[in-house]
């Protein structure tokens, strides 16, 4: 089961990369066409905005799975194990509530805008608002999984990392370099 989930998230990362590449091609191509040939691609701005929204929400799903969001857990580290468990569960309950708000709002907006067409491309605006659903449903499942793991003891809150303290921790192969020092001057 873990291999299937890993494969799905690998596919999700590939989709994110394709969306980013498409966005770069559309924007760069439109800039070149506007400055060099005094013309442009009519739907470029609209499609690149749609790609950006989708890659942002899909990237947030990947970050939730990898616990890659930045945060401060200094209070959590100072609490006793029982208090830390309660704090983690309270935080996850608040996350579930926020994700539920995102899902319900996105669902409502998707239904409202399902028959509204974008001006340049004619794509349904429901696709634009559906990105919130594409984030909310997997995020809800991931947070619920973490919450069940904490409740059952599968995840130890004293050793688990639910957030990253700095961006340096996000790159596992990043090796810190020696600090730069001014050369000493011999007299």
N, C-alpha and C positions, 0 to 999 in steps of 0.2 A: 504494500500500500504506500509506503514511504517513497518507493521508486516512482510510482505513478504520480504522486504529488510533486516530487522533484522534477519529473519530466514536464508536468503542466506548468510549473513555475519557470522552467527553462524556456518553454514555448512563450510564456508571457513576457519574458525578457527579450525574446526575439521579436515579438510584436512591438514592444516598446522601442527597440532599436530601429525597426522598419518605420515606425511612425516618426521618429526623430529624423531619420534619413529623408523621408518624404517631405517633412517640414522644411528641412534645410534646402532641398532641391527646389521646392516651390518658391520659397522666399528668395533664395539667391538667383534663381532663374528669372523671377519677376523683376528683381532689381536690375539685373543685366539687361533685360528687355526694355525696361523703362528708360534707363540712361543711354543705352547704346542705340536702340531702335525706335524710341519714342512710342512704344506700345507695351502691352502687358497681358498677363493671363488674368482674365476676369475673375475666375473662381479661386485664385491663388490665396488671397487673404482669408477667405472663408474656410477653405480646406485646411490651411495651416493652423488656423485657430481651433478647428475641430480636432486636428491631430494633437495639438498642444494640450487641450483639455483631456483627451483620452490618455495620452502618455503620462500626464500628471497623476491622474487617478489610478491608472494601472501601476505606476511606479510606487504609489502609496501602499498598494496591496503588497507588493514585493517587500517594501520597507517594513511593513507590519510583520510579515513572516520572519524576516531576518532580524527583527528588533533593531532596525537601523535608524529609527527616529532619534533625534537629539533630545536629551532631557537631563534633568538633574536628579540623582537618586541619593544625595548625601543624607537626607533625613531617613530614608529607608535603611541605609547602612548603619545608622545609629540606634535604630529601634531593636528591641529584643525580637527573636524569631516569631513569636506569636503576634506581636504588634506589627512586624513587617508583613506577615501574612495577611492581616486585616487591612493594612494600608494598600497592599497590592490588589486585594480583592475589591476594595472600595474604588481604587483607581480604574480597575477593569470594568466595574459596574458602571462608572461614569462614562467610560469609553463605549460600552454597549449602548447606553442611552443616547450618546451623541451619534453613534453609527445608526441607531434606529431613526433618529431625526433625519439623518441624511437619506436613508432609504425611503422613508415615508414622503419626504419632500421631493426627492428625485422621481419617485413613482407618480406623485401628483403632477409634477411639471411635465413628465414624459407623456402622460395621458392627455394633459391639456394641449401640448404642442405637437402631438402625433400627426395631426393633419395640417400643421403649419409648415410651409416649405421655406427653406432658406432662399434669399433673393437671387444669389448668383448661381448656385449649384442645383437648387430644387430639392436638395436632400431634406428629409423630414427633420424638423428641429427636435423631435423626440429622440433622435440619435445623439444629439448634443447633450440633452439632459439625461439620457440613459447611462452616461459615464458615471453618474453618481450611484446608479444601481450596480454597475460593474465593479465599483469600489466597495459599496456597502455590503453586499451579500458575502463575498469572500472575507472581507474584514470582520464581519460579524462572526463567521465561522472560526476564523483564526483566533479572535479574542476569546470566544467561548471555549475553544480548545485549550488555550493558555489558562483560562480560569478553572476549567475542570482539572487540568494538570496541577495547579496550585492546591485545589481542594482535595485531590486524591493523594497528594504528596509526591507525585511523579516529578514535579518541578519544585526544587528547593529554593525558596525565596532569598535565602541568605547567600547563595552562590550564583543564582541565575542573574543574567543581565537583561532587563526589560527595555532599557534605553542605552544610548551611547552618550558618554560625557563630553566627547569632543569628536571632531571630524577625523582626527588622526586614527581613532579606533575603528573607523569604517573601512579602512584599507588594511586587510590582514597582512599583506606582504610589504607594507611600508615599514622600513627600518629607520628609526630616528638617527640623524647624523650627529656627529659631535658638534657641540656649540662652537660658533666662530669666536675666536679671540684675537685681539689685536696682537701683532707680533711685538715681542719685547725689544726695546732699543738698548743696545749695549753702549756703555759710555767709555 
